Amino acid sequence: MICHVCHREAKGFGFIPPAQKDAKFHHACSIAHLKRLSGDYKKDHKIMDTTPNEQASSLAGLTAGWQYASSIGKTDMALFTAPEAAQFALCITHQYTMSLAEFHSQPTEAGDIPF
């Protein structure tokens, strides 16, 4: 299940919009995003708790970024050119999303409750 707001892993929260023909269930990763879906949202810039899969994927992305930086001989980001900084960011985000997708593609046991 994926959060309808931020596309992170949903954690068992959800909302069905009222008064919509054939409304579908919208999953959410947090109470803040559940409130946003329901229209009772106040801007909150707090970092949400990450799931174990997101934590592992973050480390995978960081490793990919570090490998790229090492391959160009620059470990100080202040020395990156604009194209190098863009490639560094792409390495991190690509590996993060690929790792997270791998977790999402793993089969779950029948009857598992996602929260």
N, CA, C and O of each residue as an XYZ file, in Angstrom:
460
protein
N       0.842     -1.171      0.000
C       0.000      0.000      0.000
C       0.893      1.241      0.000
O       1.912      1.289      0.690
N       0.500      2.228     -0.774
C       1.277      3.444     -0.930
C       0.428      4.643     -0.497
O      -0.762      4.710     -0.803
N       1.049      5.585      0.214
C       0.364      6.796      0.660
C      -0.100      7.611     -0.548
O       0.672      7.854     -1.476
N      -1.344      8.021     -0.527
C      -1.922      8.791     -1.627
C      -1.335     10.201     -1.705
O      -1.407     10.838     -2.757
N      -0.757     10.699     -0.609
C      -0.218     12.056     -0.566
C       1.243     12.101     -1.005
O       1.601     12.875     -1.893
N       2.092     11.270     -0.382
C       3.536     11.388     -0.615
C       4.146     10.181     -1.322
O       5.330     10.195     -1.658
N       3.368      9.162     -1.546
C       3.799      7.945     -2.232
C       4.824      7.142     -1.444
O       5.578      6.356     -2.017
N       4.852      7.342     -0.122
C       5.662      6.495      0.748
C       4.818      5.284      1.116
O       3.663      5.169      0.705
N       5.401      4.392      1.888
C       4.643      3.230      2.340
C       3.523      3.689      3.277
O       3.762      4.472      4.197
N       2.329      3.211      3.046
C       1.202      3.525      3.930
C       1.320      2.679      5.188
O       1.895      1.591      5.162
N       0.774      3.182      6.290
C       0.901      2.493      7.572
C      -0.439      2.141      8.188
O      -0.559      2.083      9.412
N      -1.434      1.907      7.373
C      -2.705      1.459      7.911
C      -3.744      2.539      8.109
O      -4.835      2.259      8.607
N      -3.432      3.767      7.732
C      -4.417      4.845      7.784
C      -5.087      4.934      6.419
O      -4.487      4.578      5.405
N      -6.317      5.404      6.392
C      -6.978      5.528      5.115
C      -8.201      6.413      5.175
O      -8.695      6.753      6.250
N      -8.680      6.778      4.003
C      -9.797      7.709      3.897
C     -10.553      7.430      2.615
O      -9.954      7.199      1.565
N     -11.869      7.451      2.706
C     -12.714      7.360      1.519
C     -13.405      8.709      1.377
O     -14.203      9.090      2.233
N     -13.103      9.439      0.296
C     -13.717     10.758      0.116
C     -15.240     10.650      0.053
O     -15.771      9.826     -0.692
N     -15.952     11.481      0.835
C     -17.413     11.435      0.806
C     -17.956     12.107     -0.449
O     -17.283     12.925     -1.076
N     -19.142     11.756     -0.787
C     -19.874     12.400     -1.883
C     -19.142     12.322     -3.219
O     -19.266     13.225     -4.046
N     -18.395     11.270     -3.432
C     -17.768     11.067     -4.736
C     -18.283      9.753     -5.298
O     -18.246      8.719     -4.632
N     -18.755      9.809     -6.512
C     -19.258      8.602     -7.145
C     -18.110      7.614     -7.312
O     -17.053      7.978     -7.826
N     -18.299      6.396     -6.893
C     -17.292      5.335     -6.972
C     -15.985      5.731     -6.292
O     -14.905      5.450     -6.812
N     -16.077      6.381     -5.135
C     -14.885      6.806     -4.401
C     -14.051      5.591     -4.006
O     -14.579      4.564     -3.580
N     -12.752      5.734     -4.156
C     -11.821      4.668     -3.795
C     -11.147      5.006     -2.475
O     -11.020      6.171     -2.097
N     -10.724      3.969     -1.795
C     -10.023      4.114     -0.526
C      -8.636      4.695     -0.783
O      -7.888      4.171     -1.608
N      -8.288      5.774     -0.081
C      -6.972      6.396     -0.198
C      -6.166      6.032      1.050
O      -6.586      6.313      2.173
N      -5.026      5.414      0.847
C      -4.152      5.030      1.956
C      -3.295      6.219      2.374
O      -3.040      7.120      1.574
N      -2.850      6.219      3.633
C      -1.997      7.287      4.149
C      -0.892      6.686      5.017
O      -1.049      5.612      5.597
N       0.231      7.406      5.092
C       1.373      6.929      5.869
C       1.383      7.494      7.283
O       2.136      7.017      8.132
N       0.564      8.497      7.546
C       0.593      9.158      8.850
C      -0.743      9.843      9.115
O      -1.568     10.014      8.217
N      -0.928     10.229     10.373
C      -2.129     10.981     10.740
C      -2.149     12.317      9.994
O      -3.211     12.767      9.562
N      -0.977     12.959      9.838
C      -0.921     14.239      9.135
C      -1.426     14.100      7.705
O      -2.162     14.960      7.223
N      -1.041     13.034      7.027
C      -1.500     12.850      5.650
C      -2.951     12.382      5.606
O      -3.668     12.672      4.649
N      -3.377     11.673      6.616
C      -4.795     11.320      6.709
C      -5.635     12.589      6.849
O      -6.683     12.721      6.215
N      -5.170     13.521      7.683
C      -5.877     14.792      7.847
C      -5.873     15.576      6.543
O      -6.863     16.222      6.201
N      -4.766     15.522      5.819
C      -4.695     16.230      4.540
C      -5.708     15.651      3.558
O      -6.387     16.392      2.848
N      -5.805     14.336      3.521
C      -6.774     13.699      2.633
C      -8.198     14.072      3.004
O      -9.056     14.238      2.136
N      -8.440     14.202      4.296
C      -9.806     14.496      4.744
C     -10.105     15.989      4.765
O     -11.221     16.382      5.106
N      -9.135     16.831      4.409
C      -9.366     18.265      4.346
C      -9.081     19.003      5.634
O      -9.244     20.221      5.690
N      -8.660     18.301      6.669
C      -8.352     18.928      7.959
C      -6.842     18.917      8.155
O      -6.334     18.282      9.080
N      -6.125     19.620      7.280
C      -4.669     19.569      7.284
C      -4.071     20.936      7.592
O      -4.448     21.943      6.993
N      -3.152     20.953      8.519
C      -2.378     22.157      8.813
C      -0.946     21.850      8.445
O      -0.454     20.753      8.709
N      -0.269     22.812      7.837
C       1.111     22.563      7.420
C       1.948     22.149      8.615
O       1.957     22.801      9.659
N       2.636     21.062      8.427
C       3.497     20.528      9.475
C       4.760     20.044      8.794
O       4.712     19.132      7.968
N       5.887     20.644      9.131
C       7.136     20.311      8.467
C       7.975     19.324      9.277
O       9.185     19.229      9.075
N       7.352     18.605     10.172
C       8.087     17.603     10.936
C       8.429     16.423     10.040
O       7.692     16.094      9.111
N       9.541     15.805     10.332
C       9.929     14.606      9.590
C       9.094     13.451     10.120
O       8.988     13.246     11.330
N       8.504     12.702      9.201
C       7.688     11.567      9.607
C       8.580     10.379      9.942
O       9.706     10.280      9.456
N       8.074      9.496     10.762
C       8.800      8.272     11.056
C       8.964      7.485      9.779
O       8.036      7.381      8.976
N      10.143      6.932      9.593
C      10.377      6.106      8.421
C      10.166      4.647      8.780
O      10.325      4.245      9.932
N       9.813      3.877      7.796
C       9.634      2.445      7.992
C      11.002      1.769      7.909
O      11.953      2.377      7.417
N      11.122      0.537      8.375
C      12.386     -0.183      8.226
C      12.817     -0.309      6.763
O      14.009     -0.235      6.464
N      11.870     -0.497      5.856
C      12.200     -0.576      4.426
C      12.753      0.754      3.921
O      13.697      0.767      3.132
N      12.179      1.867      4.362
C      12.664      3.174      3.953
C      14.049      3.453      4.525
O      14.887      4.057      3.856
N      14.291      3.019      5.751
C      15.606      3.200      6.354
C      16.663      2.414      5.591
O      17.741      2.936      5.307
N      16.362      1.167      5.259
C      17.305      0.344      4.502
C      17.528      0.935      3.106
O      18.653      0.932      2.607
N      16.482      1.431      2.485
C      16.599      2.025      1.157
C      17.403      3.323      1.198
O      18.153      3.625      0.270
N      17.243      4.086      2.275
C      18.038      5.309      2.432
C      19.524      4.981      2.502
O      20.347      5.669      1.897
N      19.862      3.940      3.233
C      21.270      3.537      3.322
C      21.785      3.043      1.973
O      22.936      3.295      1.617
N      20.945      2.348      1.228
C      21.336      1.889     -0.110
C      21.593      3.089     -1.020
O      22.556      3.091     -1.787
N      20.738      4.106     -0.937
C      20.927      5.317     -1.728
C      22.185      6.062     -1.325
O      22.927      6.546     -2.179
N      22.424      6.154     -0.034
C      23.624      6.825      0.458
C      24.883      6.113     -0.011
O      25.868      6.755     -0.377
N      24.850      4.795      0.000
C      25.989      4.008     -0.480
C      26.249      4.288     -1.957
O      27.400      4.452     -2.363
N      25.200      4.344     -2.753
C      25.356      4.637     -4.188
C      25.946      6.028     -4.397
O      26.805      6.212     -5.259
N      25.497      6.999     -3.623
C      26.038      8.354     -3.723
C      27.506      8.392     -3.334
O      28.316      9.043     -3.994
N      27.845      7.693     -2.261
C      29.235      7.631     -1.815
C      30.119      6.964     -2.875
O      31.235      7.418     -3.127
N      29.632      5.912     -3.483
C      30.403      5.228     -4.529
C      30.654      6.159     -5.713
O      31.750      6.170     -6.274
N      29.637      6.943     -6.096
C      29.820      7.890     -7.194
C      30.858      8.953     -6.815
O      31.764      9.247     -7.595
N      30.723      9.522     -5.622
C      31.658     10.561     -5.184
C      33.089     10.024     -5.160
O      34.024     10.707     -5.577
N      33.248      8.813     -4.675
C      34.578      8.197     -4.649
C      35.109      7.965     -6.052
O      36.306      8.110     -6.300
N      34.216      7.602     -6.975
C      34.651      7.303     -8.349
C      35.164      8.544     -9.080
O      35.974      8.431    -10.000
N      34.691      9.735     -8.671
C      35.181     10.962     -9.307
C      36.266     11.634     -8.456
O      36.771     12.703     -8.801
N      36.608     10.993     -7.353
C      37.683     11.505     -6.507
C      37.315     12.730     -5.693
O      38.193     13.493     -5.290
N      36.027     12.930     -5.445
C      35.578     14.079     -4.655
C      34.632     13.608     -3.560
O      33.541     13.112     -3.839
N      35.057     13.766     -2.320
C      34.175     13.393     -1.216
C      33.669     14.635     -0.480
O      32.910     14.514      0.482
N      34.083     15.829     -0.924
C      33.587     17.091     -0.386
C      32.568     17.647     -1.381
O      32.932     18.065     -2.480
N      31.314     17.650     -0.999
C      30.267     18.087     -1.926
C      30.440     19.534     -2.366
O      29.953     19.912     -3.431
N      31.110     20.338     -1.582
C      31.334     21.734     -1.958
C      32.201     21.839     -3.210
O      32.201     22.876     -3.875
N      32.936     20.783     -3.538
C      33.807     20.790     -4.713
C      33.127     20.242     -5.962
O      33.714     20.261     -7.044
N      31.892     19.752     -5.826
C      31.173     19.208     -6.979
C      30.832     20.325     -7.965
O      30.470     21.431     -7.564
N      30.951     20.024     -9.248
C      30.401     20.915    -10.273
C      28.892     20.685    -10.294
O      28.404     19.731     -9.687
N      28.163     21.533    -10.974
C      26.705     21.355    -11.057
C      26.330     19.995    -11.660
O      25.457     19.319    -11.116
N      26.969     19.566    -12.781
C      26.628     18.240    -13.315
C      26.991     17.106    -12.352
O      26.273     16.108    -12.277
N      28.087     17.249    -11.623
C      28.475     16.208    -10.660
C      27.478     16.148     -9.503
O      27.134     15.062     -9.037
N      27.019     17.294     -9.045
C      26.027     17.328     -7.969
C      24.714     16.699     -8.417
O      24.065     15.976     -7.661
N      24.335     16.988     -9.666
C      23.106     16.399    -10.203
C      23.239     14.884    -10.312
O      22.308     14.153     -9.977
N      24.384     14.415    -10.774
C      24.597     12.969    -10.899
C      24.626     12.304     -9.525
O      24.091     11.208     -9.355
N      25.244     12.956     -8.552
C      25.284     12.466     -7.175
C      23.861     12.279     -6.651
O      23.531     11.236     -6.086
N      23.017     13.307     -6.844
C      21.626     13.233     -6.392
C      20.871     12.125     -7.119
O      20.073     11.413     -6.508
N      21.115     11.977     -8.408
C      20.461     10.911     -9.172
C      20.869      9.530     -8.679
O      20.035      8.629     -8.588
N      22.150      9.362     -8.362
C      22.615      8.065     -7.833
C      21.875      7.710     -6.551
O      21.436      6.575     -6.369
N      21.742      8.690     -5.669
C      21.070      8.452     -4.389
C      19.588      8.141     -4.602
O      19.077      7.140     -4.100
N      18.908      9.004     -5.349
C      17.459      8.818     -5.505
C      17.128      7.568     -6.319
O      16.152      6.877     -6.025
N      17.929      7.278     -7.332
C      17.674      6.081     -8.137
C      17.819      4.830     -7.279
O      16.952      3.957     -7.301
N      18.908      4.739     -6.527
C      19.118      3.538     -5.715
C      18.085      3.442     -4.606
O      17.647      2.344     -4.264
N      17.687      4.584     -4.034
C      16.653      4.585     -3.008
C      15.349      4.015     -3.568
O      14.745      3.123     -2.972
N      14.926      4.537     -4.712
C      13.649      4.088     -5.271
C      13.717      2.643     -5.748
O      12.743      1.902     -5.613
N      14.857      2.231     -6.305
C      14.995      0.841     -6.745
C      14.967     -0.109     -5.548
O      14.348     -1.171     -5.604
N      15.632      0.275     -4.482
C      15.644     -0.555     -3.274
C      14.251     -0.640     -2.663
O      13.813     -1.719     -2.264
N      13.556      0.489     -2.589
C      12.207      0.495     -2.028
C      11.255     -0.322     -2.898
O      10.396     -1.039     -2.385
N      11.411     -0.210     -4.211
C      10.574     -1.000     -5.123
C      10.817     -2.494     -4.919
O       9.894     -3.302     -5.024
N      12.049     -2.847     -4.631
C      12.373     -4.258     -4.380
C      11.636     -4.759     -3.139
O      11.112     -5.873     -3.128
N      11.599     -3.935     -2.100
C      10.856     -4.322     -0.895
C       9.369     -4.472     -1.203
O       8.721     -5.396     -0.713
N       8.828     -3.556     -2.019
C       7.396     -3.599     -2.344
C       7.038     -4.800     -3.212
O       5.902     -5.274     -3.185
N       8.012     -5.293     -3.984
C       7.714     -6.409     -4.883
C       7.808     -7.760     -4.184
O       7.425     -8.780     -4.757
N       8.313     -7.776     -2.955
C       8.427     -9.041     -2.230
C       7.039     -9.504     -1.798
O       6.246     -8.718     -1.279
N       6.757    -10.775     -2.015
C       5.435    -11.280     -1.625
C       5.263    -11.269     -0.109
O       6.213    -11.489      0.642
N       4.054    -11.013      0.314
C       3.751    -11.067      1.746
C       2.943    -12.328      2.000
O       2.336    -12.890      1.088
N       2.946    -12.756      3.232
C       2.169    -13.942      3.584
C       0.683    -13.595      3.537
O       0.275    -12.494      3.910
N      -0.097    -14.530      3.084
C      -1.547    -14.318      3.017
C      -2.069    -13.994      4.421
O      -1.705    -14.643      5.402
N      -2.899    -13.009      4.486
C      -3.492    -12.639      5.748
C      -2.696    -11.634      6.545
O      -3.125    -11.227      7.625
N      -1.508    -11.208      6.024
C      -0.724    -10.211      6.759
C      -1.521     -8.916      6.854
O      -2.110     -8.460      5.874
N      -1.528     -8.346      8.023
C      -2.152     -7.061      8.241
C      -1.040     -6.010      8.132
O      -0.018     -6.139      8.806
N      -1.213     -4.971      7.300
C      -0.123     -4.051      7.022
C       0.179     -3.035      8.123
O       1.042     -2.176      7.942
N      -0.504     -3.114      9.241
C      -0.247     -2.140     10.319
C      -0.326     -2.819     11.662
O      -0.141     -2.172     12.693
